[in-house]
Amino acid sequence: GQTINKSSTNGWQLMKSGSSPAYYSNFNIKVTSPTDDTPATPVMNETGYFLKLFGNAVYSDGANVEVNFYPTGN
């Protein structure tokens, strides 16, 4: 129940390819820790568009996460 702001310190950023959102068909969403974003094992591959989380915004195993997306129509 808390809002996490866009930030590369303790927040999120949309993963992009150039200036457009990047689509991944097989992407490991697990990282080693909030301070080490190298891929963790065992892998948990997902498909789609992703937000990269930083610092305090990185969730641990078993956390419940809800994302609300409101397109701006850029």
mmJSON file of the N, C-alpha and C atoms, coordinates in Angstrom:
{"data_MODEL":{"atom_site":{
"group_PDB":["ATOM","ATOM","ATOM","ATOM","ATOM","ATOM","ATOM","ATOM","ATOM","ATOM","ATOM","ATOM","ATOM","ATOM","ATOM","ATOM","ATOM","ATOM","ATOM","ATOM","ATOM","ATOM","ATOM","ATOM","ATOM","ATOM","ATOM","ATOM","ATOM","ATOM","ATOM","ATOM","ATOM","ATOM","ATOM","ATOM","ATOM","ATOM","ATOM","ATOM","ATOM","ATOM","ATOM","ATOM","ATOM","ATOM","ATOM","ATOM","ATOM","ATOM","ATOM","ATOM","ATOM","ATOM","ATOM","ATOM","ATOM","ATOM","ATOM","ATOM","ATOM","ATOM","ATOM","ATOM","ATOM","ATOM","ATOM","ATOM","ATOM","ATOM","ATOM","ATOM","ATOM","ATOM","ATOM","ATOM","ATOM","ATOM","ATOM","ATOM","ATOM","ATOM","ATOM","ATOM","ATOM","ATOM","ATOM","ATOM","ATOM","ATOM","ATOM","ATOM","ATOM","ATOM","ATOM","ATOM","ATOM","ATOM","ATOM","ATOM","ATOM","ATOM","ATOM","ATOM","ATOM","ATOM","ATOM","ATOM","ATOM","ATOM","ATOM","ATOM","ATOM","ATOM","ATOM","ATOM","ATOM","ATOM","ATOM","ATOM","ATOM","ATOM","ATOM","ATOM","ATOM","ATOM","ATOM","ATOM","ATOM","ATOM","ATOM","ATOM","ATOM","ATOM","ATOM","ATOM","ATOM","ATOM","ATOM","ATOM","ATOM","ATOM","ATOM","ATOM","ATOM","ATOM","ATOM","ATOM","ATOM","ATOM","ATOM","ATOM","ATOM","ATOM","ATOM","ATOM","ATOM","ATOM","ATOM","ATOM","ATOM","ATOM","ATOM","ATOM","ATOM","ATOM","ATOM","ATOM","ATOM","ATOM","ATOM","ATOM","ATOM","ATOM","ATOM","ATOM","ATOM","ATOM","ATOM","ATOM","ATOM","ATOM","ATOM","ATOM","ATOM","ATOM","ATOM","ATOM","ATOM","ATOM","ATOM","ATOM","ATOM","ATOM","ATOM","ATOM","ATOM","ATOM","ATOM","ATOM","ATOM","ATOM","ATOM","ATOM","ATOM","ATOM","ATOM","ATOM","ATOM","ATOM","ATOM","ATOM","ATOM","ATOM","ATOM","ATOM","ATOM","ATOM","ATOM","ATOM","ATOM","ATOM"],
"id":[1,2,3,4,5,6,7,8,9,10,11,12,13,14,15,16,17,18,19,20,21,22,23,24,25,26,27,28,29,30,31,32,33,34,35,36,37,38,39,40,41,42,43,44,45,46,47,48,49,50,51,52,53,54,55,56,57,58,59,60,61,62,63,64,65,66,67,68,69,70,71,72,73,74,75,76,77,78,79,80,81,82,83,84,85,86,87,88,89,90,91,92,93,94,95,96,97,98,99,100,101,102,103,104,105,106,107,108,109,110,111,112,113,114,115,116,117,118,119,120,121,122,123,124,125,126,127,128,129,130,131,132,133,134,135,136,137,138,139,140,141,142,143,144,145,146,147,148,149,150,151,152,153,154,155,156,157,158,159,160,161,162,163,164,165,166,167,168,169,170,171,172,173,174,175,176,177,178,179,180,181,182,183,184,185,186,187,188,189,190,191,192,193,194,195,196,197,198,199,200,201,202,203,204,205,206,207,208,209,210,211,212,213,214,215,216,217,218,219,220,221,222],
"type_symbol":["N","C","C","N","C","C","N","C","C","N","C","C","N","C","C","N","C","C","N","C","C","N","C","C","N","C","C","N","C","C","N","C","C","N","C","C","N","C","C","N","C","C","N","C","C","N","C","C","N","C","C","N","C","C","N","C","C","N","C","C","N","C","C","N","C","C","N","C","C","N","C","C","N","C","C","N","C","C","N","C","C","N","C","C","N","C","C","N","C","C","N","C","C","N","C","C","N","C","C","N","C","C","N","C","C","N","C","C","N","C","C","N","C","C","N","C","C","N","C","C","N","C","C","N","C","C","N","C","C","N","C","C","N","C","C","N","C","C","N","C","C","N","C","C","N","C","C","N","C","C","N","C","C","N","C","C","N","C","C","N","C","C","N","C","C","N","C","C","N","C","C","N","C","C","N","C","C","N","C","C","N","C","C","N","C","C","N","C","C","N","C","C","N","C","C","N","C","C","N","C","C","N","C","C","N","C","C","N","C","C","N","C","C","N","C","C","N","C","C","N","C","C"],
"label_atom_id":["N","CA","C","N","CA","C","N","CA","C","N","CA","C","N","CA","C","N","CA","C","N","CA","C","N","CA","C","N","CA","C","N","CA","C","N","CA","C","N","CA","C","N","CA","C","N","CA","C","N","CA","C","N","CA","C","N","CA","C","N","CA","C","N","CA","C","N","CA","C","N","CA","C","N","CA","C","N","CA","C","N","CA","C","N","CA","C","N","CA","C","N","CA","C","N","CA","C","N","CA","C","N","CA","C","N","CA","C","N","CA","C","N","CA","C","N","CA","C","N","CA","C","N","CA","C","N","CA","C","N","CA","C","N","CA","C","N","CA","C","N","CA","C","N","CA","C","N","CA","C","N","CA","C","N","CA","C","N","CA","C","N","CA","C","N","CA","C","N","CA","C","N","CA","C","N","CA","C","N","CA","C","N","CA","C","N","CA","C","N","CA","C","N","CA","C","N","CA","C","N","CA","C","N","CA","C","N","CA","C","N","CA","C","N","CA","C","N","CA","C","N","CA","C","N","CA","C","N","CA","C","N","CA","C","N","CA","C","N","CA","C","N","CA","C","N","CA","C","N","CA","C","N","CA","C","N","CA","C"],
"label_alt_id":[null,null,null,null,null,null,null,null,null,null,null,null,null,null,null,null,null,null,null,null,null,null,null,null,null,null,null,null,null,null,null,null,null,null,null,null,null,null,null,null,null,null,null,null,null,null,null,null,null,null,null,null,null,null,null,null,null,null,null,null,null,null,null,null,null,null,null,null,null,null,null,null,null,null,null,null,null,null,null,null,null,null,null,null,null,null,null,null,null,null,null,null,null,null,null,null,null,null,null,null,null,null,null,null,null,null,null,null,null,null,null,null,null,null,null,null,null,null,null,null,null,null,null,null,null,null,null,null,null,null,null,null,null,null,null,null,null,null,null,null,null,null,null,null,null,null,null,null,null,null,null,null,null,null,null,null,null,null,null,null,null,null,null,null,null,null,null,null,null,null,null,null,null,null,null,null,null,null,null,null,null,null,null,null,null,null,null,null,null,null,null,null,null,null,null,null,null,null,null,null,null,null,null,null,null,null,null,null,null,null,null,null,null,null,null,null,null,null,null,null,null,null],
"label_comp_id":["GLY","GLY","GLY","GLN","GLN","GLN","THR","THR","THR","ILE","ILE","ILE","ASN","ASN","ASN","LYS","LYS","LYS","SER","SER","SER","SER","SER","SER","THR","THR","THR","ASN","ASN","ASN","GLY","GLY","GLY","TRP","TRP","TRP","GLN","GLN","GLN","LEU","LEU","LEU","MET","MET","MET","LYS","LYS","LYS","SER","SER","SER","GLY","GLY","GLY","SER","SER","SER","SER","SER","SER","PRO","PRO","PRO","ALA","ALA","ALA","TYR","TYR","TYR","TYR","TYR","TYR","SER","SER","SER","ASN","ASN","ASN","PHE","PHE","PHE","ASN","ASN","ASN","ILE","ILE","ILE","LYS","LYS","LYS","VAL","VAL","VAL","THR","THR","THR","SER","SER","SER","PRO","PRO","PRO","THR","THR","THR","ASP","ASP","ASP","ASP","ASP","ASP","THR","THR","THR","PRO","PRO","PRO","ALA","ALA","ALA","THR","THR","THR","PRO","PRO","PRO","VAL","VAL","VAL","MET","MET","MET","ASN","ASN","ASN","GLU","GLU","GLU","THR","THR","THR","GLY","GLY","GLY","TYR","TYR","TYR","PHE","PHE","PHE","LEU","LEU","LEU","LYS","LYS","LYS","LEU","LEU","LEU","PHE","PHE","PHE","GLY","GLY","GLY","ASN","ASN","ASN","ALA","ALA","ALA","VAL","VAL","VAL","TYR","TYR","TYR","SER","SER","SER","ASP","ASP","ASP","GLY","GLY","GLY","ALA","ALA","ALA","ASN","ASN","ASN","VAL","VAL","VAL","GLU","GLU","GLU","VAL","VAL","VAL","ASN","ASN","ASN","PHE","PHE","PHE","TYR","TYR","TYR","PRO","PRO","PRO","THR","THR","THR","GLY","GLY","GLY","ASN","ASN","ASN"],
"label_asym_id":["A","A","A","A","A","A","A","A","A","A","A","A","A","A","A","A","A","A","A","A","A","A","A","A","A","A","A","A","A","A","A","A","A","A","A","A","A","A","A","A","A","A","A","A","A","A","A","A","A","A","A","A","A","A","A","A","A","A","A","A","A","A","A","A","A","A","A","A","A","A","A","A","A","A","A","A","A","A","A","A","A","A","A","A","A","A","A","A","A","A","A","A","A","A","A","A","A","A","A","A","A","A","A","A","A","A","A","A","A","A","A","A","A","A","A","A","A","A","A","A","A","A","A","A","A","A","A","A","A","A","A","A","A","A","A","A","A","A","A","A","A","A","A","A","A","A","A","A","A","A","A","A","A","A","A","A","A","A","A","A","A","A","A","A","A","A","A","A","A","A","A","A","A","A","A","A","A","A","A","A","A","A","A","A","A","A","A","A","A","A","A","A","A","A","A","A","A","A","A","A","A","A","A","A","A","A","A","A","A","A","A","A","A","A","A","A","A","A","A","A","A","A"],
"label_entity_id":["1","1","1","1","1","1","1","1","1","1","1","1","1","1","1","1","1","1","1","1","1","1","1","1","1","1","1","1","1","1","1","1","1","1","1","1","1","1","1","1","1","1","1","1","1","1","1","1","1","1","1","1","1","1","1","1","1","1","1","1","1","1","1","1","1","1","1","1","1","1","1","1","1","1","1","1","1","1","1","1","1","1","1","1","1","1","1","1","1","1","1","1","1","1","1","1","1","1","1","1","1","1","1","1","1","1","1","1","1","1","1","1","1","1","1","1","1","1","1","1","1","1","1","1","1","1","1","1","1","1","1","1","1","1","1","1","1","1","1","1","1","1","1","1","1","1","1","1","1","1","1","1","1","1","1","1","1","1","1","1","1","1","1","1","1","1","1","1","1","1","1","1","1","1","1","1","1","1","1","1","1","1","1","1","1","1","1","1","1","1","1","1","1","1","1","1","1","1","1","1","1","1","1","1","1","1","1","1","1","1","1","1","1","1","1","1","1","1","1","1","1","1"],
"label_seq_id":[1,1,1,2,2,2,3,3,3,4,4,4,5,5,5,6,6,6,7,7,7,8,8,8,9,9,9,10,10,10,11,11,11,12,12,12,13,13,13,14,14,14,15,15,15,16,16,16,17,17,17,18,18,18,19,19,19,20,20,20,21,21,21,22,22,22,23,23,23,24,24,24,25,25,25,26,26,26,27,27,27,28,28,28,29,29,29,30,30,30,31,31,31,32,32,32,33,33,33,34,34,34,35,35,35,36,36,36,37,37,37,38,38,38,39,39,39,40,40,40,41,41,41,42,42,42,43,43,43,44,44,44,45,45,45,46,46,46,47,47,47,48,48,48,49,49,49,50,50,50,51,51,51,52,52,52,53,53,53,54,54,54,55,55,55,56,56,56,57,57,57,58,58,58,59,59,59,60,60,60,61,61,61,62,62,62,63,63,63,64,64,64,65,65,65,66,66,66,67,67,67,68,68,68,69,69,69,70,70,70,71,71,71,72,72,72,73,73,73,74,74,74],
"pdbx_PDB_ins_code":[null,null,null,null,null,null,null,null,null,null,null,null,null,null,null,null,null,null,null,null,null,null,null,null,null,null,null,null,null,null,null,null,null,null,null,null,null,null,null,null,null,null,null,null,null,null,null,null,null,null,null,null,null,null,null,null,null,null,null,null,null,null,null,null,null,null,null,null,null,null,null,null,null,null,null,null,null,null,null,null,null,null,null,null,null,null,null,null,null,null,null,null,null,null,null,null,null,null,null,null,null,null,null,null,null,null,null,null,null,null,null,null,null,null,null,null,null,null,null,null,null,null,null,null,null,null,null,null,null,null,null,null,null,null,null,null,null,null,null,null,null,null,null,null,null,null,null,null,null,null,null,null,null,null,null,null,null,null,null,null,null,null,null,null,null,null,null,null,null,null,null,null,null,null,null,null,null,null,null,null,null,null,null,null,null,null,null,null,null,null,null,null,null,null,null,null,null,null,null,null,null,null,null,null,null,null,null,null,null,null,null,null,null,null,null,null,null,null,null,null,null,null],
"Cartn_x":[0.754,0.0,0.813,1.956,2.704,3.119,3.199,3.619,5.139,5.704,7.152,7.407,8.157,8.414,9.473,9.448,10.459,11.783,12.804,14.111,15.108,16.353,17.393,18.112,17.617,18.204,17.348,16.121,15.183,13.827,13.79,12.544,12.579,12.068,11.951,12.284,12.608,12.754,12.235,11.563,11.091,12.296,12.392,13.494,13.199,14.179,13.988,15.058,14.729,15.673,15.688,16.732,16.745,15.75,14.796,13.797,12.451,12.364,11.1,11.152,9.994,9.966,10.481,11.251,11.821,10.92,10.655,9.878,10.846,10.712,11.583,10.736,11.184,10.425,10.85,12.002,12.491,13.496,13.018,13.863,13.843,15.038,15.147,14.863,13.784,13.397,14.063,14.801,15.44,16.815,17.1,18.417,19.007,20.325,21.019,20.604,20.543,20.16,19.825,19.306,19.02,20.256,21.44,22.664,23.451,22.991,23.674,22.631,22.523,21.46,21.867,22.913,23.259,22.161,21.885,20.827,21.092,20.039,20.134,19.658,20.067,19.614,18.958,18.007,17.479,16.704,16.738,16.119,14.606,13.979,12.527,12.258,12.118,11.942,10.489,10.326,9.009,9.075,7.911,7.81,7.04,7.511,6.78,7.66,7.073,7.77,8.06,9.191,9.589,10.015,9.8,10.333,11.541,12.636,13.803,13.691,13.812,13.694,15.074,15.172,16.444,16.289,17.368,17.436,16.285,15.616,14.519,13.315,13.244,12.109,12.254,13.427,13.633,12.888,12.026,11.228,11.933,11.614,12.178,11.198,11.665,10.815,9.539,8.432,7.162,6.419,7.006,6.336,5.175,4.114,2.985,3.198,3.143,3.397,2.218,1.776,0.717,1.214,1.092,1.534,0.328,0.145,-0.902,-0.237,-0.659,-0.059,-1.082,-0.717,-1.574,-0.837,-1.151,-0.439,-0.67,0.372,0.284,-0.017,0.126,-0.166,0.887,2.155,3.243,3.286],
"Cartn_y":[-1.182,0.0,1.275,1.298,2.552,2.83,4.102,4.519,4.559,4.019,4.057,4.959,6.014,6.996,6.549,7.153,6.909,7.482,6.62,7.038,5.917,6.259,5.244,5.003,5.588,5.375,4.408,4.784,3.944,3.973,3.557,3.61,2.693,3.188,2.358,3.157,2.43,2.988,1.968,2.438,1.583,1.115,-0.186,-0.708,-0.381,0.24,0.709,0.182,0.231,-0.009,1.299,2.089,3.433,4.285,4.879,5.712,5.003,3.741,2.999,1.917,1.58,0.476,-0.804,-1.587,-2.824,-4.007,-4.867,-6.088,-7.259,-8.059,-9.224,-10.487,-11.478,-12.721,-13.763,-13.582,-14.564,-13.869,-13.191,-12.344,-12.81,-13.017,-13.429,-12.221,-12.275,-11.138,-11.156,-12.218,-12.296,-11.642,-10.864,-10.257,-10.744,-10.591,-11.093,-10.375,-9.041,-8.272,-6.838,-6.019,-4.622,-3.829,-4.267,-3.55,-4.253,-5.422,-6.202,-6.697,-6.038,-6.401,-7.464,-8.234,-9.343,-10.41,-11.132,-12.144,-13.22,-13.604,-14.625,-15.966,-17.023,-18.37,-18.978,-19.89,-20.343,-19.216,-19.217,-18.133,-18.188,-17.034,-16.923,-16.078,-16.747,-16.056,-15.643,-14.424,-13.876,-13.207,-12.893,-12.251,-10.945,-9.896,-8.64,-7.421,-6.333,-5.07,-5.023,-4.431,-4.506,-3.16,-3.023,-1.917,-2.453,-1.704,-2.076,-1.359,-2.114,-1.556,-1.313,-0.275,0.104,0.266,-0.03,0.234,-0.349,0.512,0.072,-0.45,-0.205,-0.663,-2.12,-2.728,-4.136,-5.002,-5.888,-6.751,-8.072,-8.703,-10.006,-11.099,-12.341,-13.478,-13.471,-13.745,-13.853,-12.546,-11.433,-10.14,-10.022,-9.363,-9.087,-7.722,-7.686,-6.455,-6.172,-4.92,-4.491,-3.272,-3.307,-2.185,-1.617,-0.312,0.385,1.194,0.978,1.626,2.547,3.805,4.791,5.374,4.947,5.452,6.946,7.628,9.072,9.454,8.52,8.802,9.643,9.489,10.266,10.001],
"Cartn_z":[0.0,0.0,0.0,-0.695,-0.78,-2.211,-2.551,-3.881,-3.934,-4.994,-5.208,-6.401,-6.196,-7.235,-8.22,-9.392,-10.41,-9.917,-9.76,-9.243,-9.447,-9.765,-9.903,-8.576,-7.487,-6.166,-5.348,-5.048,-4.292,-4.974,-6.208,-6.969,-8.164,-9.282,-10.488,-11.733,-12.797,-14.14,-15.135,-16.182,-17.253,-18.057,-18.316,-19.122,-20.583,-21.244,-22.612,-23.552,-24.828,-25.909,-26.696,-26.499,-27.064,-26.297,-26.995,-26.322,-26.166,-26.606,-26.542,-25.465,-24.883,-23.928,-24.586,-23.841,-24.377,-24.025,-25.011,-24.795,-24.715,-23.669,-23.48,-23.537,-24.313,-24.439,-23.414,-22.763,-21.794,-20.883,-19.828,-18.995,-17.544,-16.959,-15.561,-14.669,-13.899,-13.065,-11.689,-11.365,-10.044,-10.054,-9.004,-8.822,-7.508,-7.369,-6.193,-4.917,-4.948,-3.754,-4.159,-3.23,-3.558,-3.99,-3.604,-3.977,-5.077,-5.514,-6.555,-7.546,-8.717,-9.667,-10.679,-10.383,-11.27,-11.169,-12.27,-12.254,-11.198,-10.488,-9.455,-9.993,-9.326,-9.661,-8.439,-8.572,-9.85,-10.535,-11.854,-12.616,-12.52,-12.721,-12.816,-14.056,-15.2,-16.473,-16.685,-17.174,-17.493,-18.864,-19.419,-20.725,-20.592,-21.277,-21.287,-21.174,-20.687,-20.433,-18.939,-18.558,-17.156,-16.59,-15.284,-14.512,-13.76,-13.769,-12.984,-11.649,-10.551,-9.22,-8.629,-7.786,-7.18,-5.666,-4.934,-3.496,-2.705,-1.927,-1.063,-1.836,-3.136,-3.938,-4.377,-4.197,-4.569,-3.554,-4.053,-3.192,-2.952,-1.824,-1.513,-1.926,-1.911,-2.266,-1.435,-2.088,-1.402,-1.207,-1.602,-1.444,-2.429,-2.017,-2.894,-3.532,-4.866,-5.596,-6.52,-6.547,-7.449,-8.208,-9.536,-10.361,-11.087,-10.986,-11.726,-12.818,-14.057,-15.214,-15.85,-15.997,-16.635,-17.835,-19.069,-20.239,-20.42,-20.871,-21.047,-22.488,-23.414,-24.807,-25.486,-25.065,-25.676,-27.149],
"occupancy":[1.0,1.0,1.0,1.0,1.0,1.0,1.0,1.0,1.0,1.0,1.0,1.0,1.0,1.0,1.0,1.0,1.0,1.0,1.0,1.0,1.0,1.0,1.0,1.0,1.0,1.0,1.0,1.0,1.0,1.0,1.0,1.0,1.0,1.0,1.0,1.0,1.0,1.0,1.0,1.0,1.0,1.0,1.0,1.0,1.0,1.0,1.0,1.0,1.0,1.0,1.0,1.0,1.0,1.0,1.0,1.0,1.0,1.0,1.0,1.0,1.0,1.0,1.0,1.0,1.0,1.0,1.0,1.0,1.0,1.0,1.0,1.0,1.0,1.0,1.0,1.0,1.0,1.0,1.0,1.0,1.0,1.0,1.0,1.0,1.0,1.0,1.0,1.0,1.0,1.0,1.0,1.0,1.0,1.0,1.0,1.0,1.0,1.0,1.0,1.0,1.0,1.0,1.0,1.0,1.0,1.0,1.0,1.0,1.0,1.0,1.0,1.0,1.0,1.0,1.0,1.0,1.0,1.0,1.0,1.0,1.0,1.0,1.0,1.0,1.0,1.0,1.0,1.0,1.0,1.0,1.0,1.0,1.0,1.0,1.0,1.0,1.0,1.0,1.0,1.0,1.0,1.0,1.0,1.0,1.0,1.0,1.0,1.0,1.0,1.0,1.0,1.0,1.0,1.0,1.0,1.0,1.0,1.0,1.0,1.0,1.0,1.0,1.0,1.0,1.0,1.0,1.0,1.0,1.0,1.0,1.0,1.0,1.0,1.0,1.0,1.0,1.0,1.0,1.0,1.0,1.0,1.0,1.0,1.0,1.0,1.0,1.0,1.0,1.0,1.0,1.0,1.0,1.0,1.0,1.0,1.0,1.0,1.0,1.0,1.0,1.0,1.0,1.0,1.0,1.0,1.0,1.0,1.0,1.0,1.0,1.0,1.0,1.0,1.0,1.0,1.0,1.0,1.0,1.0,1.0,1.0,1.0],
"B_iso_or_equiv":[0.0,0.0,0.0,0.0,0.0,0.0,0.0,0.0,0.0,0.0,0.0,0.0,0.0,0.0,0.0,0.0,0.0,0.0,0.0,0.0,0.0,0.0,0.0,0.0,0.0,0.0,0.0,0.0,0.0,0.0,0.0,0.0,0.0,0.0,0.0,0.0,0.0,0.0,0.0,0.0,0.0,0.0,0.0,0.0,0.0,0.0,0.0,0.0,0.0,0.0,0.0,0.0,0.0,0.0,0.0,0.0,0.0,0.0,0.0,0.0,0.0,0.0,0.0,0.0,0.0,0.0,0.0,0.0,0.0,0.0,0.0,0.0,0.0,0.0,0.0,0.0,0.0,0.0,0.0,0.0,0.0,0.0,0.0,0.0,0.0,0.0,0.0,0.0,0.0,0.0,0.0,0.0,0.0,0.0,0.0,0.0,0.0,0.0,0.0,0.0,0.0,0.0,0.0,0.0,0.0,0.0,0.0,0.0,0.0,0.0,0.0,0.0,0.0,0.0,0.0,0.0,0.0,0.0,0.0,0.0,0.0,0.0,0.0,0.0,0.0,0.0,0.0,0.0,0.0,0.0,0.0,0.0,0.0,0.0,0.0,0.0,0.0,0.0,0.0,0.0,0.0,0.0,0.0,0.0,0.0,0.0,0.0,0.0,0.0,0.0,0.0,0.0,0.0,0.0,0.0,0.0,0.0,0.0,0.0,0.0,0.0,0.0,0.0,0.0,0.0,0.0,0.0,0.0,0.0,0.0,0.0,0.0,0.0,0.0,0.0,0.0,0.0,0.0,0.0,0.0,0.0,0.0,0.0,0.0,0.0,0.0,0.0,0.0,0.0,0.0,0.0,0.0,0.0,0.0,0.0,0.0,0.0,0.0,0.0,0.0,0.0,0.0,0.0,0.0,0.0,0.0,0.0,0.0,0.0,0.0,0.0,0.0,0.0,0.0,0.0,0.0,0.0,0.0,0.0,0.0,0.0,0.0],
"pdbx_formal_charge":[null,null,null,null,null,null,null,null,null,null,null,null,null,null,null,null,null,null,null,null,null,null,null,null,null,null,null,null,null,null,null,null,null,null,null,null,null,null,null,null,null,null,null,null,null,null,null,null,null,null,null,null,null,null,null,null,null,null,null,null,null,null,null,null,null,null,null,null,null,null,null,null,null,null,null,null,null,null,null,null,null,null,null,null,null,null,null,null,null,null,null,null,null,null,null,null,null,null,null,null,null,null,null,null,null,null,null,null,null,null,null,null,null,null,null,null,null,null,null,null,null,null,null,null,null,null,null,null,null,null,null,null,null,null,null,null,null,null,null,null,null,null,null,null,null,null,null,null,null,null,null,null,null,null,null,null,null,null,null,null,null,null,null,null,null,null,null,null,null,null,null,null,null,null,null,null,null,null,null,null,null,null,null,null,null,null,null,null,null,null,null,null,null,null,null,null,null,null,null,null,null,null,null,null,null,null,null,null,null,null,null,null,null,null,null,null,null,null,null,null,null,null],
"auth_seq_id":[1,1,1,2,2,2,3,3,3,4,4,4,5,5,5,6,6,6,7,7,7,8,8,8,9,9,9,10,10,10,11,11,11,12,12,12,13,13,13,14,14,14,15,15,15,16,16,16,17,17,17,18,18,18,19,19,19,20,20,20,21,21,21,22,22,22,23,23,23,24,24,24,25,25,25,26,26,26,27,27,27,28,28,28,29,29,29,30,30,30,31,31,31,32,32,32,33,33,33,34,34,34,35,35,35,36,36,36,37,37,37,38,38,38,39,39,39,40,40,40,41,41,41,42,42,42,43,43,43,44,44,44,45,45,45,46,46,46,47,47,47,48,48,48,49,49,49,50,50,50,51,51,51,52,52,52,53,53,53,54,54,54,55,55,55,56,56,56,57,57,57,58,58,58,59,59,59,60,60,60,61,61,61,62,62,62,63,63,63,64,64,64,65,65,65,66,66,66,67,67,67,68,68,68,69,69,69,70,70,70,71,71,71,72,72,72,73,73,73,74,74,74],
"auth_comp_id":["GLY","GLY","GLY","GLN","GLN","GLN","THR","THR","THR","ILE","ILE","ILE","ASN","ASN","ASN","LYS","LYS","LYS","SER","SER","SER","SER","SER","SER","THR","THR","THR","ASN","ASN","ASN","GLY","GLY","GLY","TRP","TRP","TRP","GLN","GLN","GLN","LEU","LEU","LEU","MET","MET","MET","LYS","LYS","LYS","SER","SER","SER","GLY","GLY","GLY","SER","SER","SER","SER","SER","SER","PRO","PRO","PRO","ALA","ALA","ALA","TYR","TYR","TYR","TYR","TYR","TYR","SER","SER","SER","ASN","ASN","ASN","PHE","PHE","PHE","ASN","ASN","ASN","ILE","ILE","ILE","LYS","LYS","LYS","VAL","VAL","VAL","THR","THR","THR","SER","SER","SER","PRO","PRO","PRO","THR","THR","THR","ASP","ASP","ASP","ASP","ASP","ASP","THR","THR","THR","PRO","PRO","PRO","ALA","ALA","ALA","THR","THR","THR","PRO","PRO","PRO","VAL","VAL","VAL","MET","MET","MET","ASN","ASN","ASN","GLU","GLU","GLU","THR","THR","THR","GLY","GLY","GLY","TYR","TYR","TYR","PHE","PHE","PHE","LEU","LEU","LEU","LYS","LYS","LYS","LEU","LEU","LEU","PHE","PHE","PHE","GLY","GLY","GLY","ASN","ASN","ASN","ALA","ALA","ALA","VAL","VAL","VAL","TYR","TYR","TYR","SER","SER","SER","ASP","ASP","ASP","GLY","GLY","GLY","ALA","ALA","ALA","ASN","ASN","ASN","VAL","VAL","VAL","GLU","GLU","GLU","VAL","VAL","VAL","ASN","ASN","ASN","PHE","PHE","PHE","TYR","TYR","TYR","PRO","PRO","PRO","THR","THR","THR","GLY","GLY","GLY","ASN","ASN","ASN"],
"auth_asym_id":["A","A","A","A","A","A","A","A","A","A","A","A","A","A","A","A","A","A","A","A","A","A","A","A","A","A","A","A","A","A","A","A","A","A","A","A","A","A","A","A","A","A","A","A","A","A","A","A","A","A","A","A","A","A","A","A","A","A","A","A","A","A","A","A","A","A","A","A","A","A","A","A","A","A","A","A","A","A","A","A","A","A","A","A","A","A","A","A","A","A","A","A","A","A","A","A","A","A","A","A","A","A","A","A","A","A","A","A","A","A","A","A","A","A","A","A","A","A","A","A","A","A","A","A","A","A","A","A","A","A","A","A","A","A","A","A","A","A","A","A","A","A","A","A","A","A","A","A","A","A","A","A","A","A","A","A","A","A","A","A","A","A","A","A","A","A","A","A","A","A","A","A","A","A","A","A","A","A","A","A","A","A","A","A","A","A","A","A","A","A","A","A","A","A","A","A","A","A","A","A","A","A","A","A","A","A","A","A","A","A","A","A","A","A","A","A","A","A","A","A","A","A"],
"auth_atom_id":["N","CA","C","N","CA","C","N","CA","C","N","CA","C","N","CA","C","N","CA","C","N","CA","C","N","CA","C","N","CA","C","N","CA","C","N","CA","C","N","CA","C","N","CA","C","N","CA","C","N","CA","C","N","CA","C","N","CA","C","N","CA","C","N","CA","C","N","CA","C","N","CA","C","N","CA","C","N","CA","C","N","CA","C","N","CA","C","N","CA","C","N","CA","C","N","CA","C","N","CA","C","N","CA","C","N","CA","C","N","CA","C","N","CA","C","N","CA","C","N","CA","C","N","CA","C","N","CA","C","N","CA","C","N","CA","C","N","CA","C","N","CA","C","N","CA","C","N","CA","C","N","CA","C","N","CA","C","N","CA","C","N","CA","C","N","CA","C","N","CA","C","N","CA","C","N","CA","C","N","CA","C","N","CA","C","N","CA","C","N","CA","C","N","CA","C","N","CA","C","N","CA","C","N","CA","C","N","CA","C","N","CA","C","N","CA","C","N","CA","C","N","CA","C","N","CA","C","N","CA","C","N","CA","C","N","CA","C","N","CA","C","N","CA","C","N","CA","C","N","CA","C","N","CA","C","N","CA","C"],
"pdbx_PDB_model_num":[1,1,1,1,1,1,1,1,1,1,1,1,1,1,1,1,1,1,1,1,1,1,1,1,1,1,1,1,1,1,1,1,1,1,1,1,1,1,1,1,1,1,1,1,1,1,1,1,1,1,1,1,1,1,1,1,1,1,1,1,1,1,1,1,1,1,1,1,1,1,1,1,1,1,1,1,1,1,1,1,1,1,1,1,1,1,1,1,1,1,1,1,1,1,1,1,1,1,1,1,1,1,1,1,1,1,1,1,1,1,1,1,1,1,1,1,1,1,1,1,1,1,1,1,1,1,1,1,1,1,1,1,1,1,1,1,1,1,1,1,1,1,1,1,1,1,1,1,1,1,1,1,1,1,1,1,1,1,1,1,1,1,1,1,1,1,1,1,1,1,1,1,1,1,1,1,1,1,1,1,1,1,1,1,1,1,1,1,1,1,1,1,1,1,1,1,1,1,1,1,1,1,1,1,1,1,1,1,1,1,1,1,1,1,1,1,1,1,1,1,1,1]
}}}
